[in-house]
């Protein structure tokens, strides 16, 4: 049976034609729809572009680094947070234009952040000159005053290093906002005025001070006294410390034994306090009734007493450093006393010293033992003793007890000789200092270098005694209370010069190295009544 071929071919043809027509229709329809979708996409881009805004803000040049941050970190953080784009361009010498692009809300947020940062006070740096002499007040002890100025003003304050010398100036660097800088300047000006007032009072005090004739320090002798030491609690000794960054201090040389052993007083408000103390003690102990009230029956080693200084008839604080037999009066003793505020000493009878009123102990002891650093005696046999000419020249260069201001700087320390003195008390190493005498033309005379130049001393790097490393201002040594008094004229109760007892102390040999000096001092003593 034959299949119907023709109907089958016709059906297949119709199906193919129908599929082709359907394909053409769908293709045409798709092509017609493409421009419509593209138009919509373009429309959306146009709408998005129309929604973006851009604003410009003028900011100061000093604010731009704050907005940008290190390596642009702050700027990227603002852009990420607000979904904006921020750029800067120069507007003029002092301002830049900040352009912010983004959606209205995003731009508003970014603008707020930028304005907040730009409104912060700018940091300024000012340099103000101050007198060299006022730097000690500005810095304070161990930098305490400078820290106080920084704390109150919230500004960063530092004192630049400068040269030494009267009339010179130092620069104080202040960094902070303008308000902080202004506050710091007011505080610094107060310190400068305080220093000026203190120096005015010091000059008045110095003008009233009279030279101390017997400025030689005294040597303490070994004593076999049967009196046992009693417990005493003296005030703290004054410290040799500097408030300047260069370590310089202003001092008076009050007594000497030799360049290897002398005493200084720190120049400052304590000078006026000491003079007031001496005046008050003199008024008090000149009264016979008060002498009877404070009479000493049995003195003891280390006792702090009131004693009169025969060269000016004034009363001073002193310490009993030795009790010796009186060679001119059997059964009696002679007291070797050390003047705690000056460094010199004297031999007196027990009846010539009196108990010290407790309120006279409030002021620190002012005498500070030192040695001249980096020099030693110029001797062929390398003797540690200084000759009379070197001592006399050192006395002239340092204006001993004439209250001439010298500049000093601690450069080394050495341990105190354990054999020095008879009163054992906790003390500090002896500071080795350089001394400078300032001249009217602003130059400085180095006392040690002058002795070397004149052949009276030789230069050394270190003393033969063990030295300690230089300390920080907080570790500045205390004056050993009392240091062993070195050299002085020994006068008996009748005014004769003679040692009261035999001693092997090396300082005793210094007392009579120069008969000419003793004669000269005796002439001065006989020709002058009181201090001149």
C-alpha positions as CSV (number, residue, x, y, z in Angstrom):
1,X,0.0,0.0,0.0
2,X,1.5,3.2,-1.1
3,X,2.0,6.0,1.5
4,X,0.5,9.4,0.8
5,X,3.7,11.2,-0.2
6,X,2.2,14.3,-1.5
7,X,0.3,15.2,1.7
8,X,3.3,14.6,3.8
9,X,5.5,16.8,1.7
10,X,2.9,19.5,1.8
11,X,2.7,19.3,5.6
12,X,6.4,19.5,6.0
13,X,6.6,22.5,3.7
14,X,3.8,24.3,5.6
15,X,5.6,23.7,8.9
16,X,8.9,25.1,7.6
17,X,7.2,28.1,6.2
18,X,5.4,28.7,9.4
19,X,8.6,28.4,11.5
20,X,10.4,30.8,9.2
21,X,7.7,33.3,9.4
22,X,7.6,33.1,13.2
23,X,11.4,33.6,13.4
24,X,11.2,36.6,11.2
25,X,8.4,38.0,13.3
26,X,10.2,37.5,16.6
27,X,13.4,38.9,15.2
28,X,11.7,42.0,13.9
29,X,9.9,42.5,17.2
30,X,13.2,42.2,19.1
31,X,14.8,44.8,16.9
32,X,12.0,47.1,17.4
33,X,12.3,46.8,21.2
34,X,16.1,47.6,21.5
35,X,16.0,51.4,21.0
36,X,13.3,51.6,23.6
37,X,15.5,49.9,26.3
38,X,18.6,52.0,25.3
39,X,16.6,55.1,25.7
40,X,15.5,54.0,29.1
41,X,19.1,53.3,30.2
42,X,20.2,56.7,28.8
43,X,17.3,58.3,30.6
44,X,18.4,56.7,33.9
45,X,22.0,58.0,33.4
46,X,20.7,61.4,32.7
47,X,18.5,61.3,35.9
48,X,21.5,60.1,37.9
49,X,23.7,62.9,36.5
50,X,21.0,65.5,37.2
51,X,20.9,64.3,40.9
52,X,24.7,64.9,41.5
53,X,25.6,68.3,42.9
54,X,29.0,70.1,43.4
55,X,29.8,72.8,45.9
56,X,33.0,74.8,46.7
57,X,34.3,75.8,50.1
58,X,37.2,78.1,50.8
59,X,39.6,76.8,53.5
60,X,42.9,78.2,54.9
61,X,46.1,76.7,53.8
62,X,47.0,75.7,57.3
63,X,43.8,73.6,57.5
64,X,44.4,71.6,54.3
65,X,47.0,69.3,55.9
66,X,44.5,68.5,58.7
67,X,41.8,67.7,56.1
68,X,44.1,65.6,53.9
69,X,45.9,63.8,56.7
70,X,49.0,61.6,56.5
71,X,49.3,60.2,53.0
72,X,45.7,61.3,52.3
73,X,44.2,59.0,54.9
74,X,41.8,61.6,56.4
75,X,40.6,62.7,53.0
76,X,39.9,59.1,51.9
77,X,38.0,58.4,55.2
78,X,35.7,61.4,54.6
79,X,35.1,60.3,51.0
80,X,34.3,56.7,51.9
81,X,32.0,57.8,54.8
82,X,30.0,60.3,52.7
83,X,30.3,58.7,49.2
84,X,31.6,61.9,47.7
85,X,34.6,63.1,45.8
86,X,36.7,65.9,47.3
87,X,39.5,67.8,45.6
88,X,41.6,71.0,46.4
89,X,42.9,73.7,44.1
90,X,44.8,76.8,45.0
91,X,42.7,80.0,45.3
92,X,45.3,82.5,46.6
93,X,48.4,82.8,48.7
94,X,46.6,82.0,52.0
95,X,43.5,79.9,50.9
96,X,42.5,76.9,48.8
97,X,39.2,75.9,47.2
98,X,37.7,72.6,48.3
99,X,35.3,71.1,45.8
100,X,32.8,68.4,47.0
101,X,30.8,66.3,44.5
102,X,28.1,63.8,45.2
103,X,24.4,63.4,46.0
104,X,22.8,66.3,47.8
105,X,22.7,64.4,51.1
106,X,26.2,63.1,50.7
107,X,27.6,66.6,49.8
108,X,25.8,68.1,52.8
109,X,27.4,65.5,55.2
110,X,30.8,66.0,53.7
111,X,30.5,69.8,53.8
112,X,29.6,69.6,57.5
113,X,32.7,67.5,58.3
114,X,35.0,69.8,56.3
115,X,33.6,72.9,58.0
116,X,34.1,71.3,61.5
117,X,37.7,70.5,60.8
118,X,38.3,73.9,59.2
119,X,36.9,75.7,62.2
120,X,39.6,74.4,64.5
121,X,42.0,77.0,65.8
122,X,45.2,77.1,63.8
123,X,48.6,76.2,65.4
124,X,51.0,79.1,65.7
125,X,54.7,79.2,66.7
126,X,56.1,82.3,68.4
127,X,59.6,83.0,69.6
128,X,60.1,85.5,72.5
129,X,63.4,86.7,73.8
130,X,63.9,86.7,77.6
131,X,66.9,87.8,79.7
132,X,69.5,85.1,80.3
133,X,69.2,85.7,84.0
134,X,65.5,84.9,84.0
135,X,65.8,81.4,82.5
136,X,66.3,79.9,85.9
137,X,62.9,81.2,87.1
138,X,61.2,80.1,83.8
139,X,62.7,76.6,84.0
140,X,62.5,76.2,87.7
141,X,64.1,73.4,89.8
142,X,64.3,70.3,87.7
143,X,62.1,71.9,85.1
144,X,59.1,72.2,87.5
145,X,58.3,75.9,86.6
146,X,58.4,75.1,82.8
147,X,56.1,72.2,83.3
148,X,53.7,74.3,85.3
149,X,53.6,76.9,82.4
150,X,52.9,74.1,79.9
151,X,50.1,72.7,82.1
152,X,48.3,76.0,82.6
153,X,48.6,77.2,79.0
154,X,48.3,73.9,77.2
155,X,51.0,75.1,74.9
156,X,54.3,73.5,74.2
157,X,57.1,75.7,75.7
158,X,60.8,75.2,75.5
159,X,63.9,77.3,76.2
160,X,66.5,77.3,73.5
161,X,70.1,77.1,74.5
162,X,72.1,80.3,74.5
163,X,75.4,81.9,75.5
164,X,76.5,82.8,79.0
165,X,77.0,86.4,80.0
166,X,75.3,89.4,81.5
167,X,72.9,91.1,79.1
168,X,72.6,88.2,76.8
169,X,69.2,86.8,75.9
170,X,67.7,83.4,75.3
171,X,64.8,82.5,73.1
172,X,61.6,80.8,74.4
173,X,59.8,78.8,71.8
174,X,56.0,78.5,72.2
175,X,53.8,76.3,70.0
176,X,50.0,76.1,70.2
177,X,46.8,78.0,69.4
178,X,46.9,81.7,69.6
179,X,45.0,81.7,72.9
180,X,47.4,79.1,74.3
181,X,50.4,81.1,73.2
182,X,49.0,84.3,74.7
183,X,48.5,82.5,78.0
184,X,52.0,81.1,78.0
185,X,53.5,84.5,77.2
186,X,51.7,86.1,80.2
187,X,53.0,83.3,82.5
188,X,56.5,83.8,81.2
189,X,56.3,87.5,81.6
190,X,55.3,87.0,85.3
191,X,58.5,84.8,85.8
192,X,60.6,87.5,84.2
193,X,59.2,90.2,86.5
194,X,59.7,87.9,89.5
195,X,63.3,87.4,88.5
196,X,63.8,91.2,88.0
197,X,62.3,91.9,91.4
198,X,64.4,89.2,93.1
199,X,67.6,90.6,91.5
200,X,66.7,94.0,92.6
201,X,66.4,92.8,96.2
202,X,69.6,90.9,95.8
203,X,71.5,93.9,94.6
204,X,70.1,95.9,97.6
205,X,71.2,93.1,99.9
206,X,74.6,92.8,98.3
207,X,75.1,96.5,98.7
208,X,74.4,96.2,102.4
209,X,76.7,93.2,102.8
210,X,80.1,94.0,104.2
211,X,83.3,92.1,103.4
212,X,84.0,89.2,105.8
213,X,87.5,89.8,107.1
214,X,88.4,86.4,108.4
215,X,87.3,84.5,105.3
216,X,89.8,81.7,105.8
217,X,88.1,78.4,106.4
218,X,89.1,76.6,109.6
219,X,90.5,73.0,110.1
220,X,89.0,70.7,112.6
221,X,91.3,68.8,114.8
222,X,91.0,65.3,116.2
223,X,89.6,65.3,119.7
224,X,89.6,62.8,122.5
225,X,86.9,64.5,124.4
226,X,85.0,62.2,126.8
227,X,81.8,63.9,126.0
228,X,79.6,61.5,123.9
229,X,77.7,63.0,121.0
230,X,74.1,63.8,121.4
231,X,71.4,63.4,118.8
232,X,70.7,66.6,116.9
233,X,68.5,67.1,113.9
234,X,69.9,70.1,111.9
235,X,68.1,71.6,108.9
236,X,69.0,70.4,105.4
237,X,72.0,71.9,103.8
238,X,71.6,74.1,100.7
239,X,72.2,72.2,97.4
240,X,74.5,73.2,94.6
241,X,72.1,72.9,91.8
242,X,71.4,74.7,88.5
243,X,68.1,75.7,87.0
244,X,69.6,76.5,83.6
245,X,69.9,74.0,80.8
246,X,73.7,74.8,80.5
247,X,74.3,73.9,84.2
248,X,75.5,77.4,85.2
249,X,75.0,78.9,88.6
250,X,75.7,82.2,90.3
251,X,77.6,81.9,93.5
252,X,79.7,83.9,96.0
253,X,82.9,82.4,97.3
254,X,82.6,82.8,101.1
255,X,85.7,81.0,102.4
256,X,88.7,79.2,101.2
257,X,91.4,76.8,102.3
258,X,92.9,76.4,98.9
259,X,91.8,75.9,95.3
260,X,91.3,72.3,96.3
261,X,88.9,73.2,99.1
262,X,86.7,76.2,99.4
263,X,83.1,77.2,100.1
264,X,80.4,78.9,98.1
265,X,77.0,80.4,98.7
266,X,74.3,80.1,96.0
267,X,72.9,83.5,94.9
268,X,69.2,83.8,95.2
269,X,66.4,84.7,97.6
270,X,68.2,82.8,100.3
271,X,70.9,85.4,100.5
272,X,68.4,88.0,101.7
273,X,66.9,85.4,104.1
274,X,70.4,84.7,105.5
275,X,71.1,88.4,106.1
276,X,67.7,88.8,107.8
277,X,68.6,85.8,110.0
278,X,71.9,87.2,111.0
279,X,70.3,90.6,111.9
280,X,67.6,88.8,114.0
281,X,70.1,86.6,115.8
282,X,72.4,89.6,116.5
283,X,69.5,91.6,118.0
284,X,68.5,88.6,120.1
285,X,71.8,87.3,121.4
286,X,73.2,90.8,122.1
287,X,70.8,90.9,125.1
288,X,72.3,89.6,128.3
289,X,69.0,88.1,129.4
290,X,68.8,86.0,126.3
291,X,72.4,84.8,126.7
292,X,71.7,83.6,130.2
293,X,68.6,81.8,128.9
294,X,70.6,79.9,126.4
295,X,73.8,79.4,128.2
296,X,75.6,76.1,127.5
297,X,77.0,74.1,130.4
298,X,78.4,71.1,128.7
299,X,78.9,71.4,124.9
300,X,79.1,68.3,122.8
301,X,80.4,67.4,119.4
302,X,77.9,68.3,116.6
303,X,76.0,70.7,118.7
304,X,74.5,73.6,116.7
305,X,75.1,76.8,118.5
306,X,75.0,80.6,118.2
307,X,78.4,82.2,118.1
308,X,79.6,85.8,117.6
309,X,82.1,86.5,114.8
310,X,84.7,88.7,116.4
311,X,85.5,90.6,113.2
312,X,82.1,92.2,113.0
313,X,80.5,91.4,116.4
314,X,77.5,89.7,114.7
315,X,76.0,86.4,115.6
316,X,75.9,83.4,113.3
317,X,75.0,79.7,113.3
318,X,77.9,77.4,114.0
319,X,78.7,73.8,114.9
320,X,81.0,72.4,117.4
321,X,83.4,70.2,115.4
322,X,86.1,69.6,118.1
323,X,86.6,70.0,121.8
324,X,90.2,70.7,122.7
325,X,92.2,71.3,125.9
326,X,93.0,74.9,126.6
327,X,96.8,75.2,126.8
328,X,96.6,78.5,128.6
329,X,94.1,77.5,131.2
330,X,94.3,74.0,132.7
331,X,91.0,72.3,133.2
332,X,89.3,74.4,130.6
333,X,88.5,73.5,127.0
334,X,88.5,75.3,123.7
335,X,85.7,74.7,121.2
336,X,86.6,74.5,117.5
337,X,83.4,75.9,115.8
338,X,82.5,75.9,112.1
339,X,80.3,78.7,110.7
340,X,77.7,76.7,108.8
341,X,76.6,79.5,106.4
342,X,80.1,80.8,105.4
343,X,82.6,78.0,105.8
344,X,85.2,79.7,108.1
345,X,85.7,78.8,111.7
346,X,87.1,79.9,115.0
347,X,88.4,78.8,118.4
348,X,86.2,80.0,121.3
349,X,85.5,79.3,125.0
350,X,82.4,77.5,126.1
351,X,81.1,80.7,127.6
352,X,81.2,82.4,124.2
353,X,78.6,80.1,122.5
354,X,74.9,79.7,123.3
355,X,72.1,77.3,122.5
356,X,70.5,78.1,119.2
357,X,66.8,79.0,119.3
358,X,64.9,76.4,117.3
359,X,63.3,78.8,114.9
360,X,66.8,79.9,113.7
361,X,67.1,76.5,112.1
362,X,64.5,76.9,109.5
363,X,66.9,78.2,106.8
364,X,69.1,75.6,105.1
365,X,72.8,75.9,105.9
366,X,74.3,78.0,103.1
367,X,78.0,77.0,102.9
368,X,78.7,74.4,100.2
369,X,82.1,72.8,100.0
370,X,83.7,72.6,96.5
371,X,87.0,72.0,94.8
372,X,88.4,73.6,91.6
373,X,88.0,71.1,88.9
374,X,90.6,69.9,86.4
375,X,93.6,71.6,88.1
376,X,96.2,70.5,90.7
377,X,99.1,72.2,92.4
378,X,102.1,73.0,90.2
379,X,104.9,71.2,92.2
380,X,107.9,69.3,91.1
381,X,107.4,66.5,93.6
382,X,103.7,66.2,92.7
383,X,102.7,67.4,96.2
384,X,99.0,67.6,96.8
385,X,99.4,70.8,98.9
386,X,98.9,74.2,97.4
387,X,101.6,76.8,98.0
388,X,100.9,80.2,99.6
389,X,101.2,82.1,96.4
390,X,98.7,80.0,94.6
391,X,96.3,80.3,97.5
392,X,96.7,84.1,97.6
393,X,96.1,84.4,93.8
394,X,93.1,82.1,94.1
395,X,91.8,84.4,96.8
396,X,92.2,87.4,94.5
397,X,90.6,85.8,91.5
398,X,87.5,84.6,93.4
399,X,87.0,87.8,95.5
400,X,86.6,85.8,98.6
401,X,84.0,87.1,101.0
402,X,83.7,90.3,99.0
403,X,80.3,89.2,97.7
404,X,81.3,89.4,94.0
405,X,79.1,87.3,91.8
406,X,80.8,84.5,90.0
407,X,79.5,81.9,87.5
408,X,80.1,78.3,88.3
409,X,79.4,74.9,86.7
410,X,79.7,71.5,88.3
411,X,81.8,69.2,86.1
412,X,82.7,66.3,88.4
413,X,82.5,65.0,92.0
414,X,84.8,63.3,94.4
415,X,84.2,61.4,97.6
416,X,84.7,63.3,100.8
417,X,87.9,62.3,102.6
418,X,86.7,59.9,105.4
419,X,89.3,61.4,107.7
420,X,87.9,64.9,107.4
421,X,86.1,66.3,110.3
422,X,85.2,64.8,113.7
423,X,81.4,64.9,113.4
424,X,80.1,62.0,111.3
425,X,77.0,62.9,109.4
426,X,75.5,61.7,106.2
427,X,76.6,63.9,103.4
428,X,77.1,64.0,99.6
429,X,80.2,63.9,97.4
430,X,82.1,67.1,97.0
431,X,81.4,68.8,93.7
432,X,84.2,70.0,91.5
433,X,83.4,73.2,89.8
434,X,84.7,75.6,87.2
435,X,84.6,79.3,88.2
436,X,84.2,82.2,85.9
437,X,84.6,85.9,86.9
438,X,82.4,88.0,84.5
439,X,83.9,91.3,83.3
440,X,82.2,94.5,82.3
441,X,82.8,93.9,78.6
442,X,80.9,90.6,78.8
443,X,84.0,88.4,78.8
444,X,84.7,85.6,81.3
445,X,87.8,84.9,83.3
446,X,88.2,81.1,83.9
447,X,89.8,81.0,87.4
448,X,91.4,77.6,86.8
449,X,92.8,78.5,83.4
450,X,94.2,81.7,84.9
451,X,96.1,79.8,87.6
452,X,97.5,77.4,85.0
453,X,98.5,80.4,82.7
454,X,100.4,82.0,85.7
455,X,102.2,78.7,86.5
456,X,100.5,78.3,89.8
457,X,98.6,75.2,88.8
458,X,98.7,72.4,86.2
459,X,95.8,70.9,84.2
460,X,94.6,67.4,84.8
461,X,91.8,65.3,83.4
462,X,90.8,63.8,86.7
463,X,91.7,64.1,90.4
464,X,93.6,61.2,91.9
465,X,90.8,60.8,94.4
466,X,87.9,58.7,93.0
467,X,85.3,60.9,91.3
468,X,81.7,60.2,90.6
469,X,79.9,60.8,87.3
470,X,78.1,64.0,86.8
471,X,74.6,64.0,88.2
472,X,71.3,65.2,86.8
473,X,69.7,68.4,88.4
474,X,67.7,66.1,90.7
475,X,70.9,64.5,91.9
476,X,72.9,67.6,92.6
477,X,74.8,67.1,95.9
478,X,74.0,68.6,99.2
479,X,76.6,70.6,101.0
480,X,77.9,68.2,103.7
481,X,76.6,69.6,106.9
482,X,79.1,70.6,108.2
483,X,82.1,70.2,105.9
484,X,85.4,70.0,107.6
485,X,86.7,73.6,107.9
486,X,90.1,73.8,106.2
487,X,92.3,76.8,106.9
488,X,92.1,79.7,109.2
489,X,94.1,81.7,111.7
490,X,94.2,80.2,115.1
491,X,93.9,82.8,117.8
492,X,94.0,81.9,121.5
493,X,91.8,83.6,124.1
494,X,94.3,86.5,124.3
495,X,94.5,87.1,120.6
496,X,97.7,85.2,120.1
497,X,98.1,83.0,117.1
498,X,99.0,79.5,118.2
499,X,97.5,76.0,117.6
500,X,95.7,74.7,120.7
501,X,96.6,71.1,120.2
502,X,98.9,68.9,118.2
503,X,97.3,67.4,115.1
504,X,98.4,65.4,112.2
505,X,95.6,66.7,110.0
506,X,97.1,67.8,106.7
507,X,95.0,71.0,106.7
508,X,96.7,72.1,109.9
509,X,99.9,72.5,108.0
510,X,98.2,75.1,105.8
511,X,97.6,77.5,108.7
512,X,101.0,78.9,108.9
513,X,102.4,78.5,105.4
514,X,102.7,82.3,105.0
515,X,103.8,84.4,108.0
516,X,103.5,87.4,105.8
517,X,99.8,86.7,105.2
518,X,99.3,86.4,109.0
519,X,101.0,89.7,109.6
520,X,98.9,91.4,106.9
521,X,95.7,90.0,108.3
522,X,96.7,91.1,111.8
523,X,97.3,94.6,110.4
524,X,93.9,94.7,108.8
525,X,92.3,93.4,112.0
526,X,94.0,96.0,114.1
527,X,93.2,98.8,111.7
528,X,89.5,98.0,111.0
529,X,86.6,97.9,113.4
530,X,84.0,95.5,112.1
531,X,83.6,94.4,108.5
532,X,84.8,96.9,105.8
